[in-house]
């Protein structure tokens, strides 16, 4: 029997690394919050701008509580926040929160 928690962890981690590659190609300095259970999966900075990202898979949407927490983090860092949705067959949708 497969451990779905472990498989989901690896799938999520892979998507976070994919986001890091995209951001680095765009000139961002960035890092992931390893094994994060918080609102911010990726921290990025470029030209004095700060970007905090939550990565979601498939049909999962960010909860209202997590969105409020992500907004709070963005405010604390005077930055912007986005949720990146990986959608099967449709690529990545970037949704700006703040």
Secondary structure, 3 states (H helix, E strand, C coil): CCCHHHHHHHHHHHHHHHHHHHHHHCCCEEEECCCCCCCCCEEEEECCEEEEEEEEECCCCCCHHHHHHHHHHHHHCCCEEEEEEEECCCEEEEEECC
